[in-house]
Amino acid sequence: RASVQNDINVKNDKLKQTKSMSDKMRNLLVRTASGVVLLGIVLAAAYGGKYAYGCFLLLVVVVGMWEFYNIAAATGATPHRTLGLASGIVLFVTTFFIFDGFISDIRSADSVDMLIGGILYFTVLIPLCFVVELFYDSETPLRNVATTLMGIFYVAYPMALMLFIPILITGEWQPESFLFYLFIVWGNDVFAYLTGIAFGKHKMAPRISPKKSWEGFAGGVAGAMVMGAIGSFVVGGPLGMWLGLAAVVAITSVFGDLVESMFKRDAGVKDSGKIMPGHGGMLDRFDALILSAPFAFIYLIVAVIFFQ
């Protein structure tokens, strides 16, 4: 009987291993297909012109904010989704008119009116959030207002700044500027992952992300700077400016990933959403881009002055 039971156990173990390999292969195929679709969308956004680029970033804003409010709700907060989303959209669209003016030098009365209207609307956002909360029977008013505003400044504000980054890199709109910014972010991620697997020993933030190591961090920065050097050759612009941009983006991208992991750990969720099968949500895919954008924007403002 013992021999028969052992044979049964061996067969069960083999079935489990086969199923596990099958699941991993299926997940890999799903991730690959989803990644190809995402790459197609990114390329269409880059080469489709300024409006396609703006629509892509606006998509990140809307979906990203919705996912953030879901995460906030999982912690017990009740963010004002409609008010937050409307304000984030207005902030982004208003900034887009400024961005559009940099490219086409528009001066139409309609554009100016919409720009002024957007600024005025956003100006009343903060007091409006407090007033709206007065009419909710909630036990967490402070958390509700804080998470509503946080969704705007965590997602919409960086994406609004992201509009200008390709122009600041080369002084004019070039699709390749945006693409190589993404390549720097993704290059940092890939090199950090590979270096961490091969050499990672010293944990970077074990409480938040146990797999990240300082060795992986260093490898990611090196990989990002390689992509920055290639960007200088392909797109144009001073090598020093590109290397500096790569370093800034690589360092802040890591913290972007850690910040989102911190939020998800607090909420007790694995992914921010399910919009991209195999990759999770919009925040899971663009968390590094979101946090790096403000730092890259400031760096490029200074670099434009320095490298002129």
Disulfide bonds with the S-S distance in Angstrom:
none
